[in-house]
Amino acid sequence: MMMFDRGLVVALGMTGEGASPLLQVVPFILILGIFYFIILLPSKRKQQKVQEFLDNLKENDRVITTSGIYGQITRLNGDKVQLQIADKVRIEVSRAAIGGIQGQPPVVETANT
């Protein structure tokens, strides 16, 4: 028969009385709570901020795309944005490709940062 130190047995939760099931679940709940507040909540807030920015775009805004193209919005059409990037040169890009307003910090982070 193996002999265990009483302190080790109590630390491992192998007492004769049996531990409460609620007490065994508490560490998992704490880990999930920490995960939510440190990772998921800030990510959700940032996503809401980006979506609000994209929804508030309007014609004549001077923007920069996530790929670094500067232009002025000439038309908004659902998920598409038409940019004038030079005289008589217009391109269509996805609304999600707009990274920010020229002269302001980017709202959408590019993959390089």
C-alpha positions as a LaTeX table, in Angstrom:
\begin{tabular}{lrrr}
\hline
Residue & $x$ (\AA) & $y$ (\AA) & $z$ (\AA) \\
\hline
Met1 & 0.00 & 0.00 & 0.00 \\
Met2 & 1.34 & 3.43 & $-0.95$ \\
Met3 & 1.87 & 6.07 & 1.67 \\
Phe4 & 1.06 & 9.70 & 0.82 \\
Asp5 & 1.86 & 12.83 & 2.71 \\
Arg6 & $-1.44$ & 14.29 & 3.98 \\
Gly7 & $-0.56$ & 17.74 & 2.53 \\
Leu8 & $-0.03$ & 16.25 & $-0.93$ \\
Val9 & $-3.30$ & 14.35 & $-0.76$ \\
Val10 & $-5.23$ & 17.49 & 0.22 \\
Ala11 & $-3.50$ & 19.55 & $-2.48$ \\
Leu12 & $-4.49$ & 17.02 & $-5.14$ \\
Gly13 & $-8.09$ & 17.08 & $-3.96$ \\
Met14 & $-8.13$ & 13.39 & $-3.02$ \\
Thr15 & $-9.60$ & 13.80 & 0.43 \\
Gly16 & $-11.91$ & 11.20 & 1.81 \\
Glu17 & $-14.78$ & 13.66 & 2.21 \\
Gly18 & $-15.01$ & 14.30 & $-1.57$ \\
Ala19 & $-14.78$ & 17.75 & $-3.06$ \\
Ser20 & $-17.81$ & 19.74 & $-4.04$ \\
Pro21 & $-18.56$ & 19.55 & $-7.79$ \\
Leu22 & $-19.05$ & 23.32 & $-7.80$ \\
Leu23 & $-15.57$ & 23.80 & $-6.36$ \\
Gln24 & $-14.11$ & 21.70 & $-9.18$ \\
Val25 & $-15.83$ & 23.83 & $-11.87$ \\
Val26 & $-14.76$ & 27.23 & $-10.48$ \\
Pro27 & $-11.25$ & 27.25 & $-12.05$ \\
Phe28 & $-12.71$ & 26.54 & $-15.50$ \\
Ile29 & $-15.26$ & 29.34 & $-15.10$ \\
Leu30 & $-12.49$ & 31.73 & $-14.05$ \\
Ile31 & $-10.37$ & 30.77 & $-17.07$ \\
Leu32 & $-13.31$ & 31.30 & $-19.44$ \\
Gly33 & $-14.07$ & 34.67 & $-17.82$ \\
Ile34 & $-10.47$ & 35.83 & $-18.17$ \\
Phe35 & $-10.38$ & 34.62 & $-21.80$ \\
Tyr36 & $-13.57$ & 36.56 & $-22.56$ \\
Phe37 & $-12.44$ & 39.85 & $-21.00$ \\
Ile38 & $-8.86$ & 39.77 & $-22.31$ \\
Ile39 & $-9.37$ & 38.42 & $-25.84$ \\
Leu40 & $-12.98$ & 38.35 & $-27.03$ \\
Leu41 & $-14.36$ & 41.64 & $-25.66$ \\
Pro42 & $-11.61$ & 43.93 & $-27.07$ \\
Ser43 & $-11.82$ & 42.14 & $-30.41$ \\
Lys44 & $-15.59$ & 42.61 & $-30.51$ \\
Arg45 & $-15.26$ & 46.33 & $-29.69$ \\
Lys46 & $-12.67$ & 46.84 & $-32.42$ \\
Gln47 & $-14.86$ & 45.04 & $-34.95$ \\
Gln48 & $-17.81$ & 47.28 & $-34.01$ \\
Lys49 & $-15.63$ & 50.38 & $-34.41$ \\
Val50 & $-14.50$ & 49.29 & $-37.89$ \\
Gln51 & $-18.06$ & 48.47 & $-38.96$ \\
Glu52 & $-19.28$ & 51.87 & $-37.72$ \\
Phe53 & $-16.50$ & 53.58 & $-39.71$ \\
Leu54 & $-17.39$ & 51.68 & $-42.89$ \\
Asp55 & $-21.10$ & 52.43 & $-42.47$ \\
Asn56 & $-20.39$ & 56.17 & $-42.10$ \\
Leu57 & $-18.40$ & 56.54 & $-45.34$ \\
Lys58 & $-19.80$ & 59.14 & $-47.70$ \\
Glu59 & $-19.04$ & 60.58 & $-51.12$ \\
Asn60 & $-16.10$ & 63.01 & $-51.40$ \\
Asp61 & $-14.30$ & 61.43 & $-48.42$ \\
Arg62 & $-10.57$ & 61.18 & $-49.10$ \\
Val63 & $-9.58$ & 57.67 & $-48.04$ \\
Ile64 & $-6.74$ & 55.18 & $-48.17$ \\
Thr65 & $-7.28$ & 51.49 & $-48.82$ \\
Thr66 & $-5.67$ & 48.69 & $-46.85$ \\
Ser67 & $-3.36$ & 48.11 & $-49.81$ \\
Gly68 & $-2.15$ & 51.73 & $-49.75$ \\
Ile69 & $-4.14$ & 53.31 & $-52.60$ \\
Tyr70 & $-5.15$ & 56.91 & $-51.97$ \\
Gly71 & $-8.36$ & 58.18 & $-53.50$ \\
Gln72 & $-11.59$ & 60.10 & $-53.17$ \\
Ile73 & $-14.92$ & 58.34 & $-52.91$ \\
Thr74 & $-17.10$ & 59.18 & $-55.92$ \\
Arg75 & $-19.85$ & 56.59 & $-55.44$ \\
Leu76 & $-21.07$ & 54.16 & $-52.80$ \\
Asn77 & $-22.99$ & 51.12 & $-53.99$ \\
Gly78 & $-23.70$ & 48.56 & $-51.26$ \\
Asp79 & $-20.45$ & 46.70 & $-50.60$ \\
Lys80 & $-18.63$ & 48.47 & $-53.45$ \\
Val81 & $-16.92$ & 51.84 & $-53.36$ \\
Gln82 & $-15.79$ & 53.75 & $-56.41$ \\
Leu83 & $-12.56$ & 55.69 & $-55.86$ \\
Gln84 & $-11.08$ & 58.37 & $-58.06$ \\
Ile85 & $-7.34$ & 57.84 & $-57.77$ \\
Ala86 & $-6.25$ & 60.28 & $-60.54$ \\
Asp87 & $-7.86$ & 62.53 & $-63.14$ \\
Lys88 & $-10.34$ & 60.39 & $-65.09$ \\
Val89 & $-9.13$ & 57.23 & $-63.35$ \\
Arg90 & $-11.69$ & 55.47 & $-61.18$ \\
Ile91 & $-11.55$ & 52.04 & $-59.61$ \\
Glu92 & $-14.05$ & 49.96 & $-57.69$ \\
Val93 & $-12.97$ & 48.36 & $-54.44$ \\
Ser94 & $-14.74$ & 46.51 & $-51.68$ \\
Arg95 & $-16.03$ & 48.69 & $-48.86$ \\
Ala96 & $-14.06$ & 46.45 & $-46.48$ \\
Ala97 & $-10.84$ & 47.46 & $-48.32$ \\
Ile98 & $-11.10$ & 51.03 & $-47.02$ \\
Gly99 & $-8.57$ & 51.34 & $-44.21$ \\
Gly100 & $-9.10$ & 54.91 & $-43.06$ \\
Ile101 & $-9.45$ & 58.57 & $-43.86$ \\
Gln102 & $-6.38$ & 60.31 & $-45.31$ \\
Gly103 & $-4.41$ & 62.16 & $-42.66$ \\
Gln104 & $-5.89$ & 60.17 & $-39.77$ \\
Pro105 & $-4.68$ & 56.98 & $-38.09$ \\
Pro106 & $-5.94$ & 53.83 & $-39.85$ \\
Val107 & $-9.12$ & 52.28 & $-38.54$ \\
Val108 & $-8.50$ & 48.89 & $-40.13$ \\
Glu109 & $-5.16$ & 47.32 & $-39.29$ \\
Thr110 & $-3.29$ & 45.83 & $-42.23$ \\
Ala111 & $-1.66$ & 42.41 & $-42.09$ \\
Asn112 & 1.82 & 44.01 & $-41.93$ \\
Thr113 & 1.27 & 45.65 & $-38.52$ \\
\hline
\end{tabular}
